[in-house]
């Protein structure tokens, strides 16, 4: 994968620009441009980013490469690893290597995956097409579930009333998620841990508060997703992942009783391709 900094440096040198000249063109400091090239700063959004693209005459293909790498950098390491392991598992199944020790180790760590997407990818790798989902479950003994899907609103609220269900998503898993449901994320209140376009699985049977875990809660007649900290019995902090755009909320004393835990987020899944 091409790194943003390498792309910017390549085009800068192609245009015969020094760091100083490019900085002047976009009205930024030399250190600012150097930080982008060294990977210490993300590619700028909106006006400055557009200026860099225009001045350096970056191709459409490399604009896509920049976006892909910037998305990759913002993706939590845990999700990157899961995406990588899932691809290895797909390859092992396609090549008929399901009895190897490495395959079984990776499989035991796999939590959940989009079922139809997995099937499609296996068939794209394999010469022998797998026609049914049963073919997959037979290999590894996992179960497949069809979970209801709800959408987060752009303001961060969630309505989990059955009448607001927007569809279902089929997954396969090695965990018991009988009563669970899925929420598609639309806003950035949990970035960089969970980003718009990701989806999360909520287990409504997991309501005991575990320090710094993520929960679906209802407070003051609004249902939303938050990380919970409990520094004292009479205090609950609803945290937003160090996201300064959304300040933490402190619930004190009697107000703690007004907080309802709807379930714990047991999995966050990104379907981006890397």
Secondary structure, DSSP 8 states (H G I E B T S, - for coil): ---HHHHHHHHHHHTT--HHHHHHHTT--HHHHHHHHHTSS----HHHHHHHHHHHT--HHHHHHHHHHHHHHHS-HHHHHHHHHHHHHHHHHHTT-TTSHHHHHHHHH--EEEHHHHHHHHHHH-SS----HHHHHHHH--EEEEEEEEEB-TTS-B---GGG--EEEEEEESS--TT-EEEE--S-TTTTTS-TT-EEEEETT--S--TT-EEEEEETTEEEEEEEEEEETTEEEEE-TT-TTS--EEEEGGGGGG-EEEEEEEEEE-----
